[in-house]
Amino acid sequence: MTHVLSKSDRSYLDWPFFDQRHRDLQLQLDAWAAQHISDGHGHDVDQACIDLVKQLGEGGWLTHAIGGKTYGAATDVIDTRALCLLRETLARHSGLADFAFAMQGLGSGAISLFGAEEQKQTYLSAVARGEKIAAFALSEPEAGSDVAAMQCAATPDGNDYILNGEKTWISNGGIADMYVVFARTGEAPGARGISAFIVDAGSPGFEIAERIDVIAPHPLARLKFTQCRIPASQRIGEAGQGFKVAMATLDVFRTSVAAAALGFARRAMDEALHRATSRKMFNQTLADFQLTQAKFAQMATAIDSSALLIYRAAWQRDQGKKVTKEAAMAKLTATESAQQVIDAALQMFGGLGVVCEVPVERLYREIRALRIYEGASEVQQLIIGRELLKEFAATTSGEEK
């Protein structure tokens, strides 16, 4: 790994949000990633992702992406602070490595939280070892942020369900061994009539309809289900509880998306500091200019602000507290700030910053999707506003009484 990574600030590990086990975990992963994770992934992104899942499994890191020691997890309940530290660290080394880790957690999260014993035994250990690749299939062509608009349907048929419809923007689509699929089962209108199912790759009636190329390459696809028969035993949780399953799963991992953005921002800052202090201009270095120093001040403040919000939310969740508002604040701030930090870093590189596969160019492409997936920035604003109004209403109601 490049020398730039070795200069990263680690003083935040002394913050009181963390236990010693968290500090040790971060240092261990950082050292492991420096030996095993490469910046680039070549042209075969599918194979690179498959290899990374295997590496992360063999390294023992995927045990932190699932819950339940019985099934090979590091902890019985997913440790949010550990999850965030791992994603931040991996993102600083490689966006695709972070993606591979995160999708193993998100793709199997519903099973960790709501799965039956047999489902957990069948899937979780294999996910933790990197032997099964997981995917989370919620979005549809006409149902992204508005989950209640879902059209994909699962109709009961004896001891089975018949699944028909499409899913799109599905990460790990085309390489996953199992997909957690959400479909309308009709117990009630809107979000209350959705259920979650585990669909194995290769199931009759299930096909990868289209592979999707995006600016930061990773496995992505549109899925199609045509009279796909799924045993009722593959349903996760109760019928009609799929929206609850989906939101609970996203609630675990939303803060970790912010952590990945933070990892990208830290890497961009490291690259920019190295560039500015070594680039000679007008008989001085780029770093000697007051404009450069002012920009670094803005970047550093944005990074620390994001980190404080992220690890506050992670700590609160690990204390068993509701973090709907706090997680939304963390994701909104971290992803938007990281975009600004990375843009500023790229500017310091001048023309070199837009050369393909230069670290800041790659970061510029990597960060953009994080402002959209698992709740776009605009959705996070709505969540924060809604939660504030709820809190205010509860307070004023108490005063009236």
Sequence and secondary structure as in RCSB ss.txt:
>XXXX:A:sequence
MTHVLSKSDRSYLDWPFFDQRHRDLQLQLDAWAAQHISDGHGHDVDQACIDLVKQLGEGGWLTHAIGGKTYGAAT
DVIDTRALCLLRETLARHSGLADFAFAMQGLGSGAISLFGAEEQKQTYLSAVARGEKIAAFALSEPEAGSDVAAM
QCAATPDGNDYILNGEKTWISNGGIADMYVVFARTGEAPGARGISAFIVDAGSPGFEIAERIDVIAPHPLARLKF
TQCRIPASQRIGEAGQGFKVAMATLDVFRTSVAAAALGFARRAMDEALHRATSRKMFNQTLADFQLTQAKFAQMA
TAIDSSALLIYRAAWQRDQGKKVTKEAAMAKLTATESAQQVIDAALQMFGGLGVVCEVPVERLYREIRALRIYEG
ASEVQQLIIGRELLKEFAATTSGEEK
>XXXX:A:secstr
  HHHHT   GGGGSTT  HHHHHHHHHHHHHHHHH  S   S HHHHHHHHHHHHHHTTGGGGSS  GGGT SS
SS  HHHHHHHHHHHHHH HHHHHHHHHHHHHHHHHHHH  HHHHHHHHHHHHTTSS EEEE  BTTBSS GGG 
  EEEEETTEEEEEEEEEEEETTTT SEEEEEEE  SSSGGGGEEEEEEETT TTEEEEEE   SS   EEEEEE
EEEEEEGGGEESSTT HHHHHHHHHHHHHHHHHHHHHHHHHHHHHHHHHHHHH EETTEEGGGSHHHHHHHHHHH
HHHHHHHHHHHHHHHHHHTT   HHHHHHHHHHHHHHHHHHHHHHHHHHGGGGGSTT HHHHHHHHHHGGGTTTS
 HHHHHHHHHHHHHHHHHHHHHHHH 
